[in-house]
Amino acid sequence: MKNILIIGASHGLGDAFSIGLPDIKDTVWLVSRSEPASLNRTDKVTRQWIKTDLSNNKVHEVISENIGNIPLDLLIYNAGIWEQDTLEKESAEQLQEIIAVNLTSAITTVHALLPNLKVAKNAKVILIGSTSGLENEGGTAVAYTASKFGIRGLAQSLRAYLRQDGITVTCINPGSMATDLSLDDGVEAAIKKHAGKRIPVQDIVSIVKMITTLSYVSCVKEINVPAIADTDV
């Protein structure tokens, strides 16, 4: 039986993780502002909702209080918001919120949960970045791109820090994804709706599931997963 924490779990990829990763009798904590779509599934997986806003500078305390001293086998940080307009039209507060949600809360939450990870056997941390955080990708969403570069830096330094504890840290950088369809809709539905130009969430779930089956001896550092149509990556 595993204990899994998914941060950013209300819909899209986070919802797909909640459905596709746990086995029967596993416990999953779902962190989100709105109620997770998977919360009331009847599949013999225990799901608990931690309702909080990731832009809150005390979010790590809220999560830690809900988890308590339970060992965490898998921590996934999946949050990501981006600019809704051009840089000139964004307010400083909006830009600060993007950095807070995408990066700052990732750092403070992992920091708060280090004791939970260290008492688990073969614990793993997976940070969901983006191909926008890769060199020369060409995206113009400045705060979002900067935050996803930061997630890669967090993964690298955290991996070095936790190596002595046998805790692996992986950064996955997806490209364009079909997050408007659920895991239950199936791969073919996602391919058909987006004409093969967006990655089905099932593919990213499969990658994470593979990583969770590895021993602590193997460390998958970083995986870049552009859609085949993402020609600028």
Secondary structure, 3 states (H helix, E strand, C coil): CCEEEEECCCCHHHHHHHHHCCCCCCEEEEEECCCCCCCCCCCCCEEEEEECCCCCCCHHHHHHHHHCCCCCCEEEECCCCCCCCCHHHCCHHHHHHHHHHHHHHHHHHHHHCHHHHHCCCCCEEEEECCHHHCCCCCCCCHHHHHHHHHHHHHHHHHHHHHHHHCCEEEEEEECCECCCCCHHHCHHHHHHHCCCCCECHHHHHHHHHHHHCCCCCCCCCEEEECCCCCCCC
